[in-house]
Amino acid sequence: MIDSILRDLRQPEYIHVLINPLPIYGLAMGLVGLIVAFFLRSRRAQIATLIIVLVSAASAWPCNVCRTSHSPT
């Protein structure tokens, strides 16, 4: 079972399916968290949600690389 999962993770199509929604969902969660942090006036929560936004925005680069390198021409 684990061998089949690891074999599937080596295929670029599955990697693309796994990492493609990360920027969208991460930015949405970061936006909701940032709105809540502003209402609570919590500096720590604002910093934490800005880190979530930064990480999810940075995850767009591997998604783009995976999409462009493995898409049919």
N, C-alpha and C positions, 0 to 999 in steps of 0.2 A: 504494500500500500504506500509506504513512504517512498519507495523507489519510483512508483508511477507519479507521485506528486513532484518529486525532484526532477524527473524526466520532463514533465510538463512545464516546469518553471524554466527549463532551458530553452523553451521555444519562445521566440520573440513575440508571437501573437498573444500568448498568455501574460507575459510581462506587461505588454501594452494595455491589456484589459485591466490588470491589477493597478497600475499606476496612473492611468488616464484620469480617473475622477478625483485624485488627490488634490490638485489645485482648486478645483471648484468647491468641493466639500470643505476643504480647509479654510478657504477664504470666507465661505458662508458662516462657518463656526466661529472664525475670528471676528467677523463683523458683529454677530449676535453677542459674543462675549465682550467686545469693545463697547457696545451700546449699554450692556448691563454694567460694565465697569465704570462708565461715565456717570450713570445714574447713582451708583453706589459711592462714587467719588473715591475709589480705591486705586491708589497709585500702583500697588503690586499687581492688581488684576489687569490694569491697563498695560503694564509692561509684559505680563504673561500673554495676553491676547495679541499684542503687537509681535511677540516672538512667534506665535502661531501663524499670524499673517505672513511673517517673513519666511518661515519654513515652508508654508504652503505655496507661496509665490516662487520660492527657489525650486520647488518640486516641478514647476512647469518646464524647466530646462531639460531634465531627463525625459519627461513625457514627449517633448518636441523632438529630442534626439532619437528616441525609440520610434516615434511615428515616422520621421523622415528617412531613417536608415532601413526600416523594414517594410515600407509601403511599396507596393508594386509600381513600376514605372510605366 
